[in-house]
Amino acid sequence: MKRHLHLWTALAALVLALPAVAAEAFTSGPGWLEFPAGKGLGAGKHVVLLAGDEEYRSEESLPMLARILSERHGFKCTVLFSHDDGVINPNSGATLGKPEALDSADALVLGLRFRKWNEAALAKFDAAVKRGVPIVATRTSTHAFAGIPKDSAFVAYNWNNNGGFGRNVLGETWISHWGNHKSEATRTAVEPGAEKLAILNGVGQIFGDTDVYEAHPPADVQVLLRGLVLKGMNPEDPLSERAKQRSDKQEQGVNSPAMAVAWTREVTNAAGTKNRVLTTTMASASDLKDESLRRLLVNGVFWGLHLDVPAKADVTPLVEWKPSKYSFNMFHPGLKAEDFVGVLPPPVTAPPPAPKKKK
């Protein structure tokens, strides 16, 4: 009897330790997902996460990060997606679910690429930026906007308009793949002098299976991490020894010096307020298998909001994390916002090549 009692006690303790995924733990609607504020240092702050890129699976990664920020650190979190009548479609670049959530945003986390929202959605985003909200920007957010009409009040956001939002706010726009795409992965090195910055609390060496982007952020940034181009796609692979021509036509070794892959910036916007910005050209869904990279993004939210950065923030995903490999048109078809709360279906895989016809 005592043995059975001990067993039930142990099982009860295990159940209590598991994260709650009750139906009331989130709300959702067409193209949006919201997690309520919990207990933690982030209580009282609203983080809006914008998922909208065709390649790097931000529709998977940002709900995962939102749950970490909400359930482990207390932030209220709203994820806004690109969608077609509520069905998540990263290729639907003109759409954004529930843009009114931006009206109360205290911080933004971006996973965007070549978006062209309507004037109302762009106005809400622009207003949030001009309020001075902090921004954590990932991967292709350096080229977040494209195709905004010339007669729009927000045409300056286009990536090819003098660098657009990326260069003028985040610190860089799209230039090129510096490592070979899908064949040369990235390992990080801390920038000398940045080792003791609070935003790097608990952040160790990061491995990502995306390649390094060419990036030349301005002198007013604090470089945090540089991206070492590897010869292959494994963490232990040696460094590439290739040389390459930069956008300014100068040639250098791809790792001499290595390109910046994460930096902070405090920049004055058009309204005269200041935005604290963390930008990383890493952070595909697959990159975010790396605990230290998840922690960097979470730390960036704390730092941006002038909150004390935890010594080692808990960034354990709330469900098994099985991200899809990055690629165009390889997103889960037919899913709605609420489907990204739990364990995702197996990643979509490319169809096998058609057999060659015999001559």
Backbone hydrogen bonds in HBPLUS format (Angstrom, degrees):
<---DONOR---> <-ACCEPTOR-->    atom                        ^
c    i                          cat <-CA-CA->   ^        H-A-AA   ^      H-
h    n   atom  resd res      DA  || num        DHA   H-A  angle D-A-AA Bond
n    s   type  num  typ     dist DA aas  dist angle  dist       angle   num
A0005-LEU N   A0001-MET O   2.91 MM   4  6.23 154.0  1.97 149.1 156.9     1
A0006-HIS N   A0002-LYS O   2.88 MM   4  6.18 159.2  1.92 152.3 157.0     2
A0007-LEU N   A0003-ARG O   3.02 MM   4  6.28 150.7  2.11 142.9 151.3     3
A0008-TRP N   A0004-HIS O   2.92 MM   4  6.24 161.4  1.95 154.2 157.8     4
A0009-THR N   A0005-LEU O   2.91 MM   4  6.12 155.5  1.97 148.7 156.1     5
A0010-ALA N   A0006-HIS O   2.92 MM   4  6.14 156.3  1.98 146.0 152.1     6
A0011-LEU N   A0007-LEU O   2.91 MM   4  6.21 156.2  1.97 148.8 155.7     7
A0012-ALA N   A0008-TRP O   2.89 MM   4  6.05 158.8  1.93 147.9 153.5     8
A0013-ALA N   A0009-THR O   2.99 MM   4  6.22 157.0  2.04 146.3 152.4     9
A0014-LEU N   A0010-ALA O   3.02 MM   4  6.25 151.1  2.10 143.7 151.5    10
A0015-VAL N   A0011-LEU O   2.97 MM   4  6.26 159.9  2.01 152.0 156.7    11
A0016-LEU N   A0012-ALA O   2.99 MM   4  6.22 161.4  2.02 150.7 155.5    12
A0017-ALA N   A0013-ALA O   3.05 MM   4  6.21 137.2  2.24 137.6 148.8    13
A0017-ALA N   A0014-LEU O   3.13 MM   3  5.09 126.2  2.44  92.8 107.0    14
A0018-LEU N   A0015-VAL O   3.17 MM   3  5.29 143.5  2.31 100.1 110.3    15
A0025-ALA N   A0022-ALA O   2.89 MM   3  5.29 163.4  1.91 117.0 122.1    16
A0027-THR N   A0034-GLU O   2.93 MM   7  5.23 155.1  1.99 145.1 153.4    17
A0034-GLU N   A0027-THR O   2.76 MM   7  5.23 162.4  1.79 165.0 162.3    18
A0029-GLY N   A0032-TRP O   3.09 MM   3  5.36 159.6  2.14 138.5 138.9    19
A0032-TRP N   A0029-GLY O   3.19 MM   3  5.36 168.9  2.20 125.7 122.4    20
A0081-PHE N   A0031-GLY O   2.93 MM  50  5.01 171.7  1.94 148.1 147.2    21
A0033-LEU N   A0079-VAL O   2.98 MM  46  5.12 145.9  2.10 145.3 153.1    22
A0079-VAL N   A0033-LEU O   2.71 MM  46  5.12 166.1  1.73 159.4 164.1    23
A0035-PHE N   A0077-CYS O   2.74 MM  42  5.16 164.6  1.77 159.1 164.5    24
A0077-CYS N   A0035-PHE O   2.96 MM  42  5.16 163.0  1.99 149.0 154.5    25
A0038-GLY N   A0074-GLY O   3.15 MM  36  3.95 144.2  2.28  91.3 101.7    26
A0043-ALA N   A0040-GLY O   3.16 MM   3  5.63 170.4  2.17 118.2 120.3    27
A0042-GLY N   A0073-HIS O   2.84 MM  31  5.62 153.1  1.91 176.5 172.8    28
A0045-LYS N   A0042-GLY O   3.05 MM   3  5.73 151.2  2.14 149.8 149.6    29
A0076-LYS N   A0045-LYS O   3.03 MM  31  6.21 162.0  2.06 166.3 167.2    30
A0106-ASP N   A0046-HIS O   2.72 MM  60  5.16 166.8  1.74 151.1 154.6    31
A0047-VAL N   A0076-LYS O   2.81 MM  29  6.17 166.1  1.83 167.8 167.4    32
A0078-THR N   A0047-VAL O   2.97 MM  31  6.43 156.4  2.02 155.5 162.4    33
A0048-VAL N   A0107-ALA O   2.96 MM  59  6.34 166.8  1.98 162.2 160.4    34
A0109-VAL N   A0048-VAL O   2.99 MM  61  6.36 149.7  2.08 145.6 148.8    35
A0049-LEU N   A0078-THR O   2.75 MM  29  6.09 163.7  1.78 157.3 163.1    36
A0080-LEU N   A0049-LEU O   2.83 MM  31  6.22 161.3  1.86 164.9 170.8    37
A0050-LEU N   A0109-VAL O   2.84 MM  59  6.26 157.9  1.89 167.5 174.8    38
A0111-GLY N   A0050-LEU O   2.86 MM  61  5.90 146.1  1.97 168.6 166.9    39
A0051-ALA N   A0080-LEU O   2.83 MM  29  6.00 164.6  1.86 168.2 173.4    40
A0052-GLY N   A0111-GLY O   2.85 MM  59  5.95 165.5  1.87 150.8 147.8    41
A0113-ARG N   A0052-GLY O   2.90 MM  61  6.29 125.7  2.20 161.3 145.3    42
A0327-SER N   A0055-GLU O   2.98 MM 272  4.79 141.1  2.13 145.1 144.0    43
A0285-ALA N   A0056-TYR O   3.05 MM 229  6.24 157.1  2.10 156.1 163.2    44
A0060-GLU N   A0057-ARG O   3.07 MM   3  5.48 154.6  2.14 107.0 114.7    45
A0061-SER N   A0057-ARG O   3.17 MM   4  6.54 163.8  2.20 147.8 151.9    46
A0062-LEU N   A0058-SER O   3.02 MM   4  5.62 168.6  2.03 141.1 144.8    47
A0065-LEU N   A0061-SER O   2.96 MM   4  6.28 158.0  2.01 152.7 158.8    48
A0066-ALA N   A0062-LEU O   2.81 MM   4  5.94 153.6  1.88 147.4 155.4    49
A0067-ARG N   A0063-PRO O   3.06 MM   4  6.27 155.7  2.12 147.5 151.8    50
A0068-ILE N   A0064-MET O   3.23 MM   4  6.55 155.4  2.30 143.6 150.2    51
A0069-LEU N   A0065-LEU O   2.90 MM   4  6.17 167.7  1.91 156.8 159.7    52
A0070-SER N   A0066-ALA O   2.89 MM   4  6.03 153.4  1.96 147.8 155.3    53
A0071-GLU N   A0067-ARG O   2.77 MM   4  5.61 152.2  1.85 147.6 154.2    54
A0072-ARG N   A0068-ILE O   3.00 MM   4  5.24 145.3  2.12 130.0 139.0    55
A0075-PHE N   A0069-LEU O   3.10 MM   6  5.64 151.0  2.19 141.3 133.8    56
A0074-GLY N   A0070-SER O   2.95 MM   4  4.73 140.9  2.10 122.8 126.3    57
A0097-GLY N   A0081-PHE O   2.96 MM  16  5.51 154.4  2.03 151.9 160.3    58
A0089-ASN N   A0082-SER O   3.04 MM   7  5.64 156.5  2.10 119.3 126.3    59
A0084-ASP N   A0087-VAL O   2.77 MM   3  5.09 159.4  1.81 144.4 149.6    60
A0087-VAL N   A0084-ASP O   3.02 MM   3  5.09 167.3  2.04 116.4 116.9    61
A0088-ILE N   A0335-LEU O   2.80 MM 247  5.84 156.6  1.86 163.2 171.3    62
A0092-SER N   A0089-ASN O   2.96 MM   3  5.57 168.3  1.97 124.2 128.0    63
A0093-GLY N   A0091-ASN O   3.00 MM   2  5.55 130.3  2.25 105.5  91.0    64
A0095-THR N   A0092-SER O   3.24 MM   3  5.97 170.8  2.25 125.1 127.1    65
A0116-LYS N   A0093-GLY O   2.97 MM  23  5.81 171.7  1.97 134.2 135.6    66
A0101-ALA N   A0098-LYS O   3.09 MM   3  6.02 172.1  2.10 127.8 130.2    67
A0102-LEU N   A0099-PRO O   2.96 MM   3  5.73 159.0  2.00 121.5 127.1    68
A0103-ASP N   A0100-GLU O   3.03 MM   3  5.49 155.2  2.09 111.1 118.3    69
A0104-SER N   A0101-ALA O   3.31 MM   3  5.99 152.6  2.39 114.9 120.0    70
A0105-ALA N   A0102-LEU O   3.26 MM   3  4.98 168.2  2.28 101.3 104.5    71
A0108-LEU N   A0134-PRO O   2.98 MM  26  6.33 160.4  2.02 154.0 160.3    72
A0136-VAL N   A0108-LEU O   2.85 MM  28  6.20 155.0  1.91 149.1 157.5    73
A0110-LEU N   A0136-VAL O   2.77 MM  26  6.18 160.0  1.81 159.0 165.5    74
A0138-THR N   A0110-LEU O   3.06 MM  28  5.99 151.1  2.15 143.8 152.0    75
A0114-PHE N   A0143-HIS O   2.96 MM  29  6.16 173.4  1.96 147.0 147.3    76
A0115-ARG N   A0144-ALA O   2.64 MM  29  5.98 175.0  1.65 143.1 141.8    77
A0146-ALA N   A0115-ARG O   3.06 MM  31  5.78 156.4  2.12 134.7 139.4    78
A0122-LEU N   A0118-ASN O   2.97 MM   4  6.20 169.8  1.98 161.7 165.1    79
A0123-ALA N   A0119-GLU O   2.84 MM   4  5.90 149.5  1.94 143.5 151.9    80
A0124-LYS N   A0120-ALA O   3.19 MM   4  6.45 150.4  2.28 142.3 148.9    81
A0125-PHE N   A0121-ALA O   3.03 MM   4  6.34 159.1  2.08 151.7 157.6    82
A0126-ASP N   A0122-LEU O   2.80 MM   4  5.95 167.4  1.82 153.1 157.0    83
A0127-ALA N   A0123-ALA O   2.90 MM   4  6.01 153.4  1.98 141.7 149.0    84
A0128-ALA N   A0124-LYS O   3.07 MM   4  6.28 152.7  2.15 141.6 148.3    85
A0129-VAL N   A0125-PHE O   3.01 MM   4  6.37 161.7  2.04 154.6 159.1    86
A0130-LYS N   A0126-ASP O   2.90 MM   4  6.15 161.1  1.94 149.7 155.2    87
A0131-ARG N   A0127-ALA O   2.93 MM   4  6.17 123.2  2.26 137.6 151.8    88
A0131-ARG N   A0128-ALA O   3.13 MM   3  5.10 139.3  2.30  95.5 107.3    89
A0132-GLY N   A0129-VAL O   2.91 MM   3  5.37 153.7  1.98 110.1 118.8    90
A0135-ILE N   A0276-ARG O   2.88 MM 141  6.37 155.3  1.94 156.6 164.4    91
A0278-LEU N   A0135-ILE O   2.87 MM 143  6.31 159.8  1.91 160.6 167.3    92
A0137-ALA N   A0278-LEU O   2.79 MM 141  6.19 164.7  1.81 164.4 169.5    93
A0280-THR N   A0137-ALA O   2.94 MM 143  6.32 156.1  2.00 159.9 167.2    94
A0141-SER N   A0138-THR O   2.85 MM   3  5.59 161.1  1.89 140.5 146.3    95
A0139-ARG N   A0280-THR O   2.72 MM 141  5.97 117.0  2.11 142.7 154.9    96
A0139-ARG N   A0282-MET O   3.05 MM 143  4.93 137.7  2.24 155.8 158.4    97
A0143-HIS N   A0140-THR O   2.90 MM   3  5.58 159.8  1.94 117.4 123.6    98
A0159-TRP N   A0145-PHE O   2.84 MM  14  5.77 160.7  1.88 154.6 151.0    99
A0152-SER N   A0149-PRO O   3.03 MM   3  5.36 163.6  2.06 114.9 118.2   100
A0157-TYR N   A0154-PHE O   3.00 MM   3  5.75 167.1  2.01 122.5 126.7   101
A0158-ASN N   A0155-VAL O   3.11 MM   3  5.79 160.3  2.15 119.4 124.2   102
A0165-PHE N   A0157-TYR O   3.18 MM   8  4.55 170.8  2.19 110.6 109.3   103
A0161-ASN N   A0158-ASN O   3.03 MM   3  5.38 156.4  2.09 121.9 121.4   104
A0164-GLY N   A0161-ASN O   2.98 MM   3  5.09 156.5  2.04 117.5 117.5   105
A0167-ARG N   A0163-GLY O   3.07 MM   4  4.77 174.0  2.08 127.8 126.1   106
A0168-ASN N   A0164-GLY O   3.03 MM   4  6.05 167.7  2.05 161.7 164.5   107
A0169-VAL N   A0165-PHE O   2.90 MM   4  5.42 149.9  1.99 138.9 144.7   108
A0170-LEU N   A0165-PHE O   3.40 MM   5  6.89 156.3  2.46 147.6 154.4   109
A0170-LEU N   A0166-GLY O   2.97 MM   4  4.93 114.1  2.41 116.5 134.1   110
A0171-GLY N   A0166-GLY O   2.76 MM   5  6.09 131.9  1.99 153.6 163.9   111
A0172-GLU N   A0166-GLY O   3.06 MM   6  5.12 138.6  2.24 117.3 113.3   112
A0214-GLU N   A0176-SER O   2.95 MM  38  5.39 171.9  1.95 148.2 149.9   113
A0178-TRP N   A0212-VAL O   2.83 MM  34  5.40 141.3  1.98 140.3 150.1   114
A0179-GLY N   A0212-VAL O   3.07 MM  33  5.08 160.5  2.10 137.2 137.9   115
A0183-SER N   A0180-ASN O   3.20 MM   3  5.62 165.1  2.22 128.8 128.2   116
A0184-GLU N   A0180-ASN O   2.99 MM   4  5.18 139.3  2.16 163.3 151.3   117
A0185-ALA N   A0232-GLY O   2.84 MM  47  6.08 175.8  1.84 154.1 152.8   118
A0230-LEU N   A0185-ALA O   3.04 MM  45  5.41 166.6  2.06 154.2 152.2   119
A0186-THR N   A0208-GLY O   2.96 MM  22  5.23 176.8  1.97 164.2 164.3   120
A0208-GLY N   A0186-THR O   2.97 MM  22  5.23 163.4  2.00 147.4 150.6   121
A0187-ARG N   A0228-LEU O   3.14 MM  41  5.12 152.4  2.22 135.9 144.4   122
A0228-LEU N   A0187-ARG O   2.69 MM  41  5.12 164.2  1.72 159.2 159.4   123
A0188-THR N   A0206-ILE O   2.99 MM  18  5.32 151.9  2.07 149.8 156.6   124
A0189-ALA N   A0226-ARG O   2.92 MM  37  5.29 143.9  2.06 146.1 154.5   125
A0226-ARG N   A0189-ALA O   2.84 MM  37  5.29 162.5  1.87 154.9 160.8   126
A0191-GLU N   A0224-LEU O   2.87 MM  33  5.31 174.9  1.88 135.9 136.4   127
A0194-ALA N   A0191-GLU O   2.92 MM   3  5.57 161.9  1.95 148.4 150.0   128
A0197-LEU N   A0194-ALA O   3.12 MM   3  5.52 169.8  2.13 120.5 123.3   129
A0200-LEU N   A0197-LEU O   3.00 MM   3  5.68 158.5  2.05 119.1 125.8   130
A0201-ASN N   A0198-ALA O   2.89 MM   3  5.17 160.0  1.93 119.8 119.8   131
A0203-VAL N   A0200-LEU O   3.00 MM   3  5.11 166.8  2.02 129.5 127.6   132
A0221-VAL N   A0218-PRO O   3.28 MM   3  6.10 160.3  2.32 125.6 125.6   133
A0222-GLN N   A0264-THR O   2.88 MM  42  5.17 160.4  1.92 144.3 150.5   134
A0264-THR N   A0222-GLN O   2.94 MM  42  5.17 155.5  2.00 137.3 143.2   135
A0224-LEU N   A0262-ALA O   2.81 MM  38  5.41 167.7  1.83 141.4 143.4   136
A0225-LEU N   A0262-ALA O   3.21 MM  37  5.05 162.2  2.25 129.9 133.5   137
A0261-VAL N   A0225-LEU O   2.91 MM  36  5.70 169.6  1.93 138.9 142.3   138
A0227-GLY N   A0259-MET O   2.85 MM  32  5.74 160.7  1.88 169.0 174.6   139
A0240-SER N   A0229-VAL O   2.83 MM  11  5.69 175.1  1.84 145.3 145.7   140
A0231-LYS N   A0238-PRO O   2.86 MM   7  5.84 152.9  1.93 172.5 167.4   141
A0237-ASP N   A0234-ASN O   3.08 MM   3  5.45 165.0  2.10 116.5 121.3   142
A0254-VAL N   A0242-ARG O   2.95 MM  12  6.01 162.5  1.98 151.5 152.1   143
A0244-LYS N   A0252-GLN O   2.73 MM   8  5.61 158.7  1.77 157.1 159.9   144
A0252-GLN N   A0244-LYS O   2.94 MM   8  5.61 157.8  1.99 149.4 153.4   145
A0246-ARG N   A0250-GLN O   2.70 MM   4  5.41 171.8  1.70 163.0 160.5   146
A0249-LYS N   A0246-ARG O   2.96 MM   3  5.25 153.9  2.02 117.7 119.0   147
A0256-SER N   A0253-GLY O   3.06 MM   3  4.98 171.8  2.07 112.7 112.4   148
A0281-THR N   A0261-VAL O   3.01 MM  20  5.22 144.9  2.14 128.2 138.8   149
A0263-TRP N   A0279-THR O   2.94 MM  16  5.55 153.4  2.01 155.5 164.1   150
A0279-THR N   A0263-TRP O   2.94 MM  16  5.55 167.5  1.95 165.6 169.6   151
A0265-ARG N   A0277-VAL O   2.83 MM  12  5.03 139.8  2.00 143.9 150.3   152
A0277-VAL N   A0265-ARG O   2.74 MM  12  5.03 161.0  1.78 162.8 165.9   153
A0267-VAL N   A0275-ASN O   3.04 MM   8  5.44 154.3  2.11 150.5 151.0   154
A0275-ASN N   A0267-VAL O   2.88 MM   8  5.44 162.9  1.91 153.1 155.0   155
A0269-ASN N   A0273-THR O   2.83 MM   4  5.75 163.9  1.86 173.3 177.8   156
A0272-GLY N   A0269-ASN O   2.92 MM   3  5.37 161.3  1.96 116.1 122.2   157
A0288-LEU N   A0284-SER O   3.15 MM   4  6.42 143.7  2.29 145.6 154.6   158
A0288-LEU N   A0285-ALA O   3.19 MM   3  5.23 126.9  2.49  93.6 107.0   159
A0289-LYS N   A0286-SER O   3.22 MM   3  5.72 155.9  2.28 115.4 115.9   160
A0290-ASP N   A0287-ASP O   3.03 MM   3  6.08 171.8  2.04 128.2 130.8   161
A0294-ARG N   A0290-ASP O   3.17 MM   4  6.56 159.6  2.22 153.5 159.2   162
A0295-ARG N   A0291-GLU O   2.93 MM   4  6.19 155.5  1.99 148.6 156.1   163
A0296-LEU N   A0292-SER O   2.91 MM   4  6.15 147.8  2.02 141.1 149.4   164
A0297-LEU N   A0293-LEU O   3.23 MM   4  6.54 159.1  2.27 149.3 152.7   165
A0298-VAL N   A0294-ARG O   3.08 MM   4  6.38 164.1  2.11 152.8 157.2   166
A0299-ASN N   A0295-ARG O   2.74 MM   4  5.87 166.6  1.76 155.1 159.5   167
A0300-GLY N   A0296-LEU O   2.88 MM   4  6.04 144.4  2.01 139.7 149.8   168
A0301-VAL N   A0297-LEU O   3.24 MM   4  6.65 140.9  2.40 142.7 151.1   169
A0301-VAL N   A0298-VAL O   3.09 MM   3  5.32 128.4  2.37 101.7 114.2   170
A0302-PHE N   A0298-VAL O   3.28 MM   4  6.71 162.3  2.31 153.3 156.7   171
A0303-TRP N   A0299-ASN O   2.80 MM   4  6.03 174.4  1.81 162.8 164.3   172
A0304-GLY N   A0300-GLY O   2.85 MM   4  5.81 159.3  1.89 140.1 146.8   173
A0305-LEU N   A0301-VAL O   3.13 MM   4  6.26 146.8  2.24 144.5 151.9   174
A0307-LEU N   A0302-PHE O   2.93 MM   5  4.97 163.3  1.95 156.0 150.8   175
A0306-HIS N   A0303-TRP O   3.05 MM   3  5.12 163.1  2.08 110.8 113.8   176
A0339-ASP N   A0336-LYS O   2.96 MM   3  5.51 146.5  2.08 115.6 125.5   177
A0340-PHE N   A0337-ALA O   3.07 MM   3  5.82 169.1  2.08 123.4 126.9   178
A0341-VAL N   A0338-GLU O   3.33 MM   3  5.70 163.4  2.36 115.5 115.7   179
